[in-house]
Amino acid sequence: MEPRALVVIPARLGSTRLPGKALADIGGRPMVVHVLSRAIEAALGPVVVATDSQEIATVVRAAGGETLLTTGAHLCGSDRAAEALRAIDPEGRYDSVVNLQGDNPFLPEDALAGALALLDDPVVDIGTVAAPAAPQEADDPNAVKLVGTHVTPRRLRALYFTRARAPWGEGPHYKHIGVYAFRRAALERFASLAPSPLELSERLEQLRALEAGMRIDATVLDKTSPSVDTGRDLEAVRRVSSSRGMSES
């Protein structure tokens, strides 16, 4: 039986907050290669890095990965993932697409499967993952908070995503982790929509889906993992990499 999911890692050099971060060295390997390894280890289906950069593509191919060169006009990773889906699978073999953001080299091993499993519920358009936020992350705009209501103790229905501290009060607060499992139809619809006002205000692509009435649920993991949004994040990840010996991963 063919895998049901195509895993796409959108990657670009022109990151607003940390240009070139996809190729940033972590333990002797570019960050995008670490992320590629996490996606392959999840064994959900074929993995491709979708990029507008020949430099990124060359690095990924040298590491044994598959790449697709895309246009540079995309506002967000999910738009790039939709272009990749159309190019790779025009015949519609895959009924879901996992968009794995390329800035989380320490992605928890159960994150991709946890997001994809939510699509077993027919009311869910997009599955994602979250974890309890550390105290210092509640007020950090680089740590995206998921505001949701519990469906089960390990599952949230997302009501909003924000860079602000939310909900107000003691919490609990949940940090969103950059994984999206789309039904194929949901990704195609998402990519057909214009960027939404809240998406542009918060700079969070998932708000386009919520504003359009699409349902996003999240699997709650036991712990979060560091993502790389700033130079400070990169140095922190390098320190963790050194302690874990990630150059061998």
C-alpha positions in Angstrom: 0.0 0.0 0.0 1.4 3.4 -0.9 2.0 6.0 1.8 -0.9 8.3 2.3 1.2 11.4 3.0 3.7 13.5 1.1 6.1 15.4 3.5 7.2 18.8 2.2 9.8 21.0 3.9 9.6 24.6 2.6 12.9 26.3 2.8 14.2 29.7 1.7 17.2 31.8 2.2 15.4 35.1 2.7 14.1 34.7 6.2 13.0 38.1 7.6 14.4 37.6 11.1 17.4 35.4 10.4 18.4 35.5 6.7 20.1 32.3 5.5 19.0 30.3 8.5 18.2 27.2 6.5 21.9 26.7 5.8 23.0 27.7 9.3 25.6 25.3 10.7 24.5 23.2 13.6 26.9 20.5 14.7 28.7 20.5 11.4 25.5 20.1 9.3 23.1 22.7 7.8 19.9 23.1 9.7 17.8 22.0 6.7 19.6 18.7 6.7 18.8 18.1 10.3 15.2 18.8 9.6 15.3 16.5 6.6 16.6 13.7 8.8 13.8 14.2 11.3 11.2 13.9 8.5 12.8 10.8 7.0 12.9 9.2 10.4 9.2 9.7 10.8 8.6 7.4 7.9 5.2 8.8 6.9 5.9 9.0 3.2 8.2 10.6 0.6 10.1 13.7 1.8 11.0 16.7 -0.4 12.5 20.0 0.3 10.7 22.7 -1.7 12.9 25.8 -2.1 13.5 28.8 -4.3 17.2 28.6 -3.6 19.6 26.6 -5.8 22.1 26.8 -2.9 19.7 25.1 -0.6 18.8 22.5 -3.2 22.5 21.7 -3.8 23.1 21.2 -0.1 20.0 18.9 0.3 20.9 16.8 -2.7 24.5 16.4 -1.4 23.0 15.0 1.7 20.9 12.5 -0.3 17.6 14.4 -0.1 15.0 15.1 -2.8 14.4 18.7 -3.8 12.0 20.8 -5.9 12.7 24.3 -7.1 9.7 26.5 -6.6 8.9 30.1 -7.3 10.1 32.8 -4.9 6.7 34.6 -4.8 5.1 32.6 -1.9 4.1 34.5 1.3 4.3 31.4 3.5 5.5 27.8 3.6 2.1 26.3 3.0 1.7 28.1 -0.3 5.1 26.7 -1.3 4.0 23.2 -0.2 0.9 23.5 -2.4 3.1 24.3 -5.4 5.2 21.3 -4.6 2.1 19.1 -4.3 0.8 20.2 -7.7 4.2 19.5 -9.3 5.0 16.2 -7.6 1.5 14.6 -7.5 -0.8 15.9 -10.3 -2.6 12.6 -10.4 -3.7 12.8 -6.7 -2.0 9.7 -5.2 -1.5 11.4 -1.8 -4.6 12.4 0.2 -2.6 14.4 2.7 0.4 16.7 2.8 2.6 17.3 5.9 4.2 20.8 5.8 7.2 20.7 8.2 8.8 24.0 8.8 12.5 23.9 8.3 13.6 25.7 11.5 13.2 22.9 14.1 16.2 20.6 14.1 15.1 19.0 17.5 11.6 18.1 16.4 10.1 15.6 18.8 10.0 12.2 17.1 6.2 11.8 17.5 5.3 15.3 16.2 4.7 14.4 12.5 2.7 11.3 13.3 0.7 13.2 16.0 -0.3 15.9 13.5 -1.2 13.4 10.8 -3.3 11.2 13.0 -5.7 14.0 13.6 -6.9 13.7 10.0 -8.5 10.4 11.0 -11.3 12.6 12.3 -13.3 13.8 9.3 -14.2 17.1 10.8 -10.5 18.2 11.0 -9.0 20.0 8.0 -5.5 20.6 9.4 -3.7 18.8 12.1 -0.8 20.3 14.0 1.0 19.9 17.4 1.7 22.0 20.5 3.3 21.6 23.9 3.2 23.3 27.2 5.1 26.6 26.9 8.0 27.3 29.2 7.4 30.3 31.6 9.7 32.6 29.6 8.0 31.7 26.3 4.6 33.1 27.3 5.7 36.6 26.7 8.1 35.9 23.8 6.7 37.0 20.4 8.9 34.4 18.7 7.1 31.6 20.6 3.7 31.3 18.9 0.9 30.5 21.3 -2.0 28.3 20.5 -5.3 29.2 22.2 -7.7 26.3 22.1 -10.3 24.2 23.8 -9.7 20.7 24.9 -11.4 17.9 22.9 -9.6 15.3 24.9 -6.7 15.8 27.5 -4.2 15.3 24.6 -6.0 17.2 21.9 -7.0 20.8 21.4 -9.3 22.5 18.9 -7.5 25.7 17.9 -9.4 28.9 18.3 -6.6 31.3 17.7 -2.8 31.6 17.3 -0.9 34.6 18.4 2.6 36.0 19.3 1.1 37.7 22.3 0.6 36.2 25.8 -2.6 34.3 25.5 -4.8 33.3 27.1 -4.6 36.0 29.8 -3.8 34.9 33.3 -1.9 31.9 34.6 -2.6 29.7 31.6 -1.9 27.0 30.8 -0.1 28.3 27.7 0.7 26.2 24.7 3.5 26.7 22.3 2.7 25.9 18.7 5.2 23.7 16.9 5.6 24.3 13.2 4.0 21.2 11.7 0.8 21.1 9.6 -0.9 18.0 8.2 -3.3 19.1 5.5 -6.0 17.1 3.8 -5.2 17.6 0.2 -8.4 19.5 -0.4 -7.7 21.7 2.6 -4.2 22.6 1.3 -5.6 23.4 -2.2 -8.3 25.6 -0.7 -5.8 27.3 1.6 -3.5 28.1 -1.3 -6.4 29.5 -3.4 -7.2 32.1 -0.7 -5.7 35.6 -0.4 -3.7 36.3 2.7 -6.0 37.2 5.5 -5.9 40.4 7.7 -5.0 38.5 10.8 -2.4 36.4 9.0 -0.7 39.6 7.9 -1.0 41.3 11.3 0.4 38.4 13.3 2.6 37.0 10.5 1.1 33.6 11.1 -0.1 31.6 8.1 -2.5 29.3 10.0 -4.7 32.3 10.7 -5.7 32.3 7.0 -7.2 28.9 7.5 -9.1 29.9 10.7 -10.4 33.1 9.2 -11.8 31.0 6.3 -13.6 28.7 8.7 -11.3 25.7 8.5 -10.8 23.5 11.5 -7.3 23.1 13.0 -6.8 20.6 15.8 -3.5 20.0 17.7 -2.0 17.0 19.4 -0.5 18.0 22.7 3.0 16.7 23.2 4.7 16.3 26.6 7.4 18.9 25.8 8.3 21.5 23.3 11.5 21.8 21.2 13.5 24.8 20.3 12.9 26.4 17.0 15.3 28.9 15.3 13.8 32.3 14.7 16.7 34.6 15.8 20.4 34.7 16.2 20.0 34.1 19.9 17.9 31.0 19.1 20.6 29.7 16.8 23.3 30.0 19.4 21.2 28.2 21.9 20.5 25.4 19.5 24.2 25.1 18.7 24.9 24.7 22.4 22.3 22.0 22.7 23.6 20.3 19.6 27.1 20.2 21.1 25.8 18.6 24.2 23.8 16.0 22.3 26.3 15.2 19.6 23.9 16.0 16.8 26.7 16.1 14.2 26.3 12.3 14.2 22.5 12.4 13.6 
